[in-house]
Amino acid sequence: MLSIRFSWLLLAALTTLGCQASRETLKSAKPLDCQQRLALWESEFSKIPPGLASARIRAIEAIAGRVGEDPEQCASEKIRVAIQAERARLVMLRIDQENIPSTAVYTCDALSEGLKCNSSVADDTAHLGEFAVGPVILATGKPLRFEPEAGFSLATIRVYMAARRTLMNDPSYLELAAGKDGSFAVPKMKEESVVVAILKEPGSGVYDKFVWLAKPQP
């Protein structure tokens, strides 16, 4: 599987201190001011061509390095959002010939009780319904599958569903039978829920948690 650990670490850095430029760059170039950092990000980001999410993530990380330290968070939030949008495309849910990016992605070294993926970036699975995100519509019994980007393996995939109302206090996840190709069937659902796909990156032992907000077909 193509590791996304570096982008996870970068997200954590952006949330706290901003991107760290190399020592050589800091010695040889005068640090950019806030307006220059933002202008550099917007100019360079617009030039990244469409393509694989992994390639775009690497390009964004390279721009982040050129932006350098960002203590005022002038460009950091935009960089964080851009990386998250690409990470959401690394594993997509295929519904009726359409690939749907995940609503959120979290990465951590270990999953706690209730499938919580805690790291420097908070796991907000329980709060997804509070954001302006439209849920996917799922029909009971409908066969679905996950579509990974080239380089990703679904060999370790585990798939779960839970009613969103249970997630705040006592998460009640149902593990679904999933094939090694990422296929599974939608169980009977009566209310807004989350679909969770968890993959363990070979070698690093890092967990990637992809989450979709879903509601039953009327």
Backbone hydrogen bonds, N-H to C=O, Kabsch-Sander energy under -0.5 kcal/mol:
donor,donor_aa,acceptor,acceptor_aa,energy
2,L,151,G,-0.7
8,W,4,I,-1.6
9,L,5,R,-2.5
10,L,6,F,-2.4
11,L,7,S,-2.1
12,A,8,W,-1.9
13,A,9,L,-2.1
14,L,10,L,-2.6
15,T,11,L,-2.0
16,T,12,A,-1.3
17,L,13,A,-1.1
18,G,13,A,-3.3
21,A,19,C,-0.6
26,L,22,S,-2.2
27,K,23,R,-2.0
28,S,24,E,-2.0
29,A,25,T,-1.9
37,R,33,D,-2.5
38,L,34,C,-2.2
39,A,35,Q,-2.3
40,L,36,Q,-2.6
41,W,37,R,-2.3
42,E,38,L,-2.5
43,S,39,A,-2.3
44,E,40,L,-2.6
45,F,41,W,-2.9
46,S,42,E,-1.4
47,K,44,E,-1.0
48,I,45,F,-1.4
56,R,52,L,-2.0
57,I,53,A,-2.5
58,R,54,S,-1.9
59,A,55,A,-1.9
60,I,56,R,-2.5
61,E,57,I,-2.6
62,A,58,R,-1.9
63,I,59,A,-2.0
64,A,60,I,-2.6
65,G,61,E,-1.9
66,R,62,A,-1.5
67,V,63,I,-2.4
68,G,64,A,-1.8
70,D,17,L,-0.7
73,Q,70,D,-2.1
79,I,75,A,-2.3
80,R,76,S,-2.8
81,V,77,E,-2.5
82,A,78,K,-2.1
83,I,79,I,-2.4
84,Q,80,R,-2.4
85,A,81,V,-2.2
86,E,82,A,-1.6
87,R,83,I,-2.7
88,A,84,Q,-1.9
89,R,86,E,-1.5
90,L,87,R,-1.5
92,M,147,E,-2.6
93,L,100,I,-2.5
94,R,92,M,-0.6
94,R,145,R,-2.7
95,I,93,L,-0.6
95,I,98,E,-3.2
98,E,95,I,-1.4
100,I,93,L,-2.9
100,I,98,E,-0.6
102,S,88,A,-1.9
103,T,211,V,-2.1
104,A,211,V,-1.7
106,Y,209,K,-2.3
108,C,207,Y,-2.0
112,S,116,K,-2.9
115,L,112,S,-1.1
116,K,112,S,-0.6
118,N,110,A,-0.6
118,N,116,K,-0.8
119,S,121,V,-0.5
122,A,120,S,-0.6
124,D,122,A,-0.9
127,H,124,D,-1.8
128,L,125,T,-1.4
130,E,127,H,-2.0
131,F,128,L,-1.5
133,V,131,F,-2.3
136,V,213,L,-2.6
138,L,136,V,-0.5
138,L,215,K,-2.3
141,G,186,V,-3.5
142,K,139,A,-2.2
144,L,184,F,-3.4
145,R,94,R,-0.8
146,F,182,G,-1.2
147,E,92,M,-3.8
149,E,90,L,-2.7
152,F,149,E,-2.4
157,I,154,L,-1.7
158,R,198,I,-1.8
159,V,176,L,-0.6
160,Y,196,V,-2.5
161,M,174,L,-1.8
162,A,194,V,-1.5
164,R,192,E,-2.4
166,T,163,A,-1.6
167,L,164,R,-1.4
170,D,166,T,-0.8
173,Y,171,P,-0.6
174,L,161,M,-3.3
175,E,173,Y,-0.6
176,L,159,V,-2.9
179,G,183,S,-2.4
182,G,179,G,-2.2
184,F,144,L,-2.7
186,V,142,K,-2.0
193,S,214,A,-3.2
194,V,162,A,-2.4
195,V,212,W,-2.6
196,V,160,Y,-2.8
197,A,210,F,-2.7
198,I,158,R,-2.8
198,I,196,V,-0.5
199,L,208,D,-2.4
201,E,199,L,-0.6
201,E,206,V,-3.3
204,S,202,P,-1.4
205,G,201,E,-2.1
207,Y,108,C,-3.2
208,D,199,L,-3.0
209,K,106,Y,-3.4
209,K,207,Y,-0.5
210,F,197,A,-2.8
210,F,208,D,-0.6
211,V,104,A,-2.7
212,W,195,V,-2.6
214,A,193,S,-3.1
215,K,136,V,-2.4
217,Q,138,L,-2.1
